[in-house]
Amino acid sequence: MSSREMKDSELAKAKEKGVQLQPVAIATDAILPIVNPANSAANISKAQLKGIYTGEIINWKDLGGEDTPIVVVSRDSSSGTYEAWGELVLDKARVTARALLQPSSGAVLQFVSKNRQAIGYESFGYVNDKVKALLVDNIVGNPETIDNGTFPITRKLWIITTDNPDAEVAAFLEFLNSQEVKDIIAACGAVPI
């Protein structure tokens, strides 16, 4: 399973080894910008997010908030969420060297929940009441806006198999298409496909 789309180079490397991979999207996820609940921010644009994460915007006053520095929190570079954020928000620009890289979703949530000046990002299903999700371009991230494609920061969640799976894998893929699994996916905060 993967929280990012496979790269062409990865597909080509597998093919060189005689394996034809078949990525299958099973859900859609949103990545929400999050802040500490005491932060006055409520809405942010994708352009402003890019400015924050590339280091062009460094103070909350530049966004209509308090005159305090923005503490940029990011997942580390081995994370699929980091890669998706880099493509969907940063247009593949580099994350500012000032960003505090965190090894897990839990670490991002904990850091942001304890630091009033912090901003981070997290999958919809992980966001809890210890942080505040921001609207992006005046659109709330929720199952409806994820499903209808209006929330601007979404990605597919994938299962990757071969193009000719054996019976056991084929049965598992069929199970993933069941209503039981779709209900589990929805309960975890993603939108089943």
C-alpha positions as CSV (number, residue, x, y, z in Angstrom):
1,M,0.0,0.0,0.0
2,S,1.1,3.5,-0.6
3,S,0.0,7.0,0.2
4,R,1.5,8.3,-3.0
5,E,1.4,7.4,-6.7
6,M,4.2,5.2,-8.0
7,K,6.9,7.0,-9.9
8,D,7.5,6.1,-13.5
9,S,11.1,5.2,-12.5
10,E,9.8,2.7,-9.9
11,L,7.4,1.1,-12.5
12,A,10.2,0.9,-15.0
13,K,12.7,-0.7,-12.5
14,A,10.1,-3.4,-11.7
15,K,9.5,-4.0,-15.4
16,E,13.3,-4.4,-15.9
17,K,13.1,-7.2,-13.4
18,G,10.2,-8.8,-15.2
19,V,7.5,-7.6,-12.9
20,Q,4.6,-5.6,-14.3
21,L,3.1,-3.6,-11.4
22,Q,-0.6,-2.6,-11.2
23,P,-1.4,0.3,-8.9
24,V,-5.1,0.3,-7.8
25,A,-6.5,3.4,-6.1
26,I,-8.7,2.4,-3.2
27,A,-9.4,5.7,-1.5
28,T,-9.0,9.5,-1.7
29,D,-7.4,11.4,1.2
30,A,-7.1,15.1,1.9
31,I,-4.1,16.7,3.5
32,L,-5.1,19.5,5.8
33,P,-3.0,22.4,7.0
34,I,-3.2,22.4,10.8
35,V,-2.4,25.0,13.5
36,N,-2.7,25.2,17.3
37,P,-6.3,25.9,18.4
38,A,-5.2,29.2,19.9
39,N,-4.0,30.4,16.6
40,S,-6.4,33.0,15.1
41,A,-5.9,31.7,11.5
42,A,-9.0,30.0,10.0
43,N,-8.4,30.1,6.2
44,I,-5.3,30.1,4.1
45,S,-4.7,30.0,0.3
46,K,-2.6,27.3,-1.4
47,A,-0.3,30.2,-2.6
48,Q,0.2,31.2,1.1
49,L,0.9,27.6,2.1
50,K,3.5,27.4,-0.6
51,G,5.0,30.7,0.6
52,I,5.2,29.4,4.2
53,Y,6.7,26.1,3.2
54,T,9.3,27.6,0.9
55,G,10.3,30.2,3.4
56,E,8.9,33.3,1.6
57,I,6.3,33.9,4.4
58,I,7.9,33.8,7.8
59,N,5.6,35.8,10.1
60,W,1.9,35.3,11.0
61,K,1.4,39.1,10.6
62,D,1.9,38.6,6.9
63,L,-1.3,36.5,7.0
64,G,-3.3,38.9,9.2
65,G,-2.3,37.3,12.5
66,E,0.0,38.2,15.4
67,D,3.5,39.5,14.9
68,T,5.2,36.2,15.7
69,P,7.4,33.9,13.6
70,I,5.7,31.0,11.9
71,V,7.1,27.7,13.1
72,V,7.0,25.4,10.0
73,V,6.5,21.7,10.8
74,S,6.8,19.1,8.1
75,R,6.9,15.3,7.8
76,D,10.3,14.0,7.0
77,S,11.3,13.3,3.4
78,S,10.7,9.5,3.6
79,S,7.0,10.1,4.1
80,G,4.4,9.7,1.3
81,T,2.6,12.7,2.8
82,Y,5.7,14.8,2.5
83,E,6.0,13.9,-1.2
84,A,2.3,14.5,-1.8
85,W,2.5,17.9,-0.1
86,G,5.6,18.8,-2.1
87,E,3.8,18.0,-5.4
88,L,0.3,19.4,-4.5
89,V,1.3,22.5,-2.6
90,L,4.9,23.3,-3.3
91,D,4.8,22.4,-7.1
92,K,8.0,20.4,-6.3
93,A,9.8,23.4,-4.8
94,R,12.1,22.6,-1.8
95,V,10.8,22.9,1.7
96,T,12.5,25.6,3.7
97,A,15.6,24.6,5.7
98,R,13.9,26.2,8.7
99,A,11.2,23.5,8.7
100,L,11.2,21.1,11.6
101,L,10.9,17.6,10.1
102,Q,8.9,15.1,12.1
103,P,9.1,11.3,11.8
104,S,5.4,10.5,12.1
105,S,1.9,11.9,12.0
106,G,1.7,11.6,15.8
107,A,4.8,13.8,16.2
108,V,3.3,16.5,13.8
109,L,0.1,16.5,15.8
110,Q,1.8,16.7,19.1
111,F,4.2,19.5,18.1
112,V,1.5,21.6,16.5
113,S,-0.9,21.1,19.5
114,K,1.8,22.5,21.9
115,N,3.1,25.4,19.8
116,R,0.8,28.4,19.1
117,Q,3.0,29.6,16.2
118,A,3.3,26.3,14.5
119,I,1.7,25.2,11.2
120,G,1.8,21.6,10.0
121,Y,-0.1,19.3,7.7
122,E,-1.8,16.0,8.2
123,S,-4.1,13.5,6.5
124,F,-7.8,14.2,7.2
125,G,-8.2,10.9,9.1
126,Y,-5.4,11.8,11.6
127,V,-6.6,15.3,12.5
128,N,-8.0,15.5,16.0
129,D,-9.4,18.0,18.4
130,K,-5.9,18.9,19.8
131,V,-5.2,20.9,16.5
132,K,-7.3,23.1,14.2
133,A,-7.6,22.4,10.5
134,L,-7.6,25.4,8.3
135,L,-9.9,26.0,5.3
136,V,-7.9,26.1,2.1
137,D,-9.1,28.8,-0.4
138,N,-12.3,29.0,1.7
139,I,-13.0,25.3,1.4
140,V,-13.3,23.0,4.4
141,G,-11.7,19.6,4.1
142,N,-14.4,17.0,4.8
143,P,-15.6,13.8,3.2
144,E,-18.0,15.7,0.9
145,T,-15.3,18.1,-0.5
146,I,-12.8,15.3,-0.7
147,D,-15.2,13.1,-2.7
148,N,-16.4,15.8,-5.0
149,G,-12.9,17.1,-5.6
150,T,-13.4,20.7,-4.5
151,F,-10.9,20.5,-1.6
152,P,-7.7,21.5,-3.3
153,I,-5.2,19.2,-1.6
154,T,-6.2,15.6,-2.2
155,R,-4.4,12.4,-3.2
156,K,-5.2,8.8,-3.9
157,L,-4.3,6.0,-1.6
158,W,-3.1,2.9,-3.4
159,I,-2.6,-0.8,-3.2
160,I,0.0,-2.1,-5.6
161,T,0.0,-5.6,-7.0
162,T,1.1,-7.3,-10.2
163,D,-0.9,-7.0,-13.3
164,N,-1.7,-10.7,-13.1
165,P,-2.3,-11.4,-9.4
166,D,-2.7,-15.0,-8.1
167,A,-6.1,-16.2,-6.8
168,E,-5.3,-15.2,-3.2
169,V,-4.3,-11.6,-4.1
170,A,-7.3,-11.3,-6.5
171,A,-9.6,-12.4,-3.7
172,F,-8.1,-9.7,-1.5
173,L,-8.5,-7.0,-4.2
174,E,-12.2,-8.1,-4.5
175,F,-12.5,-7.9,-0.7
176,L,-11.1,-4.3,-0.8
177,N,-14.0,-3.4,-3.1
178,S,-16.6,-4.7,-0.6
179,Q,-18.9,-2.4,1.4
180,E,-17.3,-3.7,4.6
181,V,-13.9,-2.3,3.6
182,K,-15.5,0.9,2.2
183,D,-17.1,1.5,5.6
184,I,-13.7,0.9,7.3
185,I,-12.0,3.4,4.9
186,A,-14.6,6.0,5.6
187,A,-14.4,5.4,9.4
188,C,-10.6,6.1,9.1
189,G,-11.2,9.5,7.4
190,A,-10.6,8.7,3.8
191,V,-13.2,8.5,1.0
192,P,-13.5,5.1,-0.6
193,I,-13.3,4.7,-4.4
